[in-house]
Amino acid sequence: MINTKNPKLAINGGEPISKEPIVIHKPYLKNDDREAILKAFDSTFISGDGPLCREFEKALAEYLCVKHVLYMNSATTALELAFRAKEFPPGSEVIVPDFTYTSSALAPLYNDINIVLCDVYPDNGSLDVSKLESYISDKTVAIVPVDYAGIPADMDEINRIAKKYGLYVVHDTAQSIGAEYRGKKTGNLADVSVFSFHGTKNITTGEGGALVTDDDTIAEKIKILREKGTNKYSFLTDNVTRGYYEYVDIGNSYVQSNILGAMGVTQMQKIDEILRIRTEIAECYKRSLSGIEGLDFVRITEGAKSNWHIFGILFPSEHKYWIMDALRAEGVYANVHYTPLHNNAFYKDYGTDEDFPGSVAFFKRLLRLPIYPDLTSSEINSVIAAVKKVFLSK
Ligand SMILES: Cc1ncc(COP(=O)(O)O)c(C=O)c1O
């Protein structure tokens, strides 16, 4: 039982564990990133889809063992194009987990496709496959599994059901670069996968995303859609046309500057190191915090390995915001990240708390602890000490 009145707690006026705030995330930015950016700047090739963007795409394709990687300005855009490329009839339905970032649901909506929100497991926020078939109708065309926290969804079962009903699978792997499921890296587990390189992600180009697929037709279409509906991609590489390129479709401007591509290349060179350090921190948290009454860790899907994008703890919901405030008073910036979609104004007509008991339970019990490679040993120890102080306060 937590004693919320304990005077030693910083929230009650006691001495905090850390006087300096320990923030929740920090990008892993090093000198090689800075130098690569300056070099790209000096090259004067600063516009979109430049040689360094292509180099980043190639490195990512090799790392993930996939055929096509298309770098663009965000995962949100990549998700949108994953649906634009398929041209599903208006009125089609796509199944999206209730516990996700808005972009997973915006992607079908941008394309005039309806969304059907589905429930998630209460212990990891991942699409609850035992309920999945109950959401499928004759209008369903796709499923968008999401790897919340960098934990791969239950992809075998999702793919089995998708195959049974002939559904397209767009895997929202925005958070899960480097994570694995049954020996395969995410990016290999669906028709299309989408990564984010936003500043909070394991590797970053400030903003940015990539669409990943083995499907040639989808890749060719998206090369055109992300470049204003032009065939500039092959103009740059294949010398098909002579001094001009053509307007072959409706599209938009979703390419990324060569300067950001440069940073993608150097971030990729550190991806194994980033994953190793994140894993070490997560192991240290698990060792030090296991066995505390009322405190649990977010469950890792069977057969999966997290990339430790987020380290989540679960605890009795009645104290959630008090625990968050108590940790913050100790100097540890715990937060909750996002709320279930149906609790947001824009999605309020898509269901109620009764429709998503797993999602509501997960959200009520979840808090995130700081995790990133630049976290020092002393900061890690402070996080552990703060959690113990708050949870074990008698
Ligand atoms: C699950 C998920 N999908 C999509 C996105 C969107 O990523 P981006 O900011 O690159 O558009 C995010 C961002 O945090 C996310 O967490």
PDBQT file of the ligand as one rigid body, heavy atoms in Angstrom, charges set to zero:
ROOT
HETATM    1  C1  LIG A 401       2.290   4.507 -33.313  1.00  0.00    +0.000 C 
HETATM    2  C2  LIG A 401       2.645   5.758 -34.058  1.00  0.00    +0.000 A 
HETATM    3  N1  LIG A 401       2.279   5.882 -35.342  1.00  0.00    +0.000 NA
HETATM    4  C3  LIG A 401       2.579   6.973 -36.054  1.00  0.00    +0.000 A 
HETATM    5  C4  LIG A 401       3.281   8.024 -35.502  1.00  0.00    +0.000 A 
HETATM    6  C5  LIG A 401       3.561   9.243 -36.318  1.00  0.00    +0.000 C 
HETATM    7  O1  LIG A 401       4.923   9.440 -36.541  1.00  0.00    +0.000 OA
HETATM    8  P1  LIG A 401       5.456  10.776 -37.232  1.00  0.00    +0.000 P 
HETATM    9  O2  LIG A 401       5.602  11.783 -36.146  1.00  0.00    +0.000 OA
HETATM   10  O3  LIG A 401       6.761  10.404 -37.852  1.00  0.00    +0.000 OA
HETATM   11  O4  LIG A 401       4.447  11.187 -38.245  1.00  0.00    +0.000 OA
HETATM   12  C6  LIG A 401       3.682   7.949 -34.166  1.00  0.00    +0.000 A 
HETATM   13  C7  LIG A 401       4.414   9.055 -33.542  1.00  0.00    +0.000 C 
HETATM   14  O5  LIG A 401       4.746   9.062 -32.376  1.00  0.00    +0.000 OA
HETATM   15  C8  LIG A 401       3.361   6.787 -33.422  1.00  0.00    +0.000 A 
HETATM   16  O6  LIG A 401       3.706   6.656 -32.137  1.00  0.00    +0.000 OA
ENDROOT
TORSDOF 0
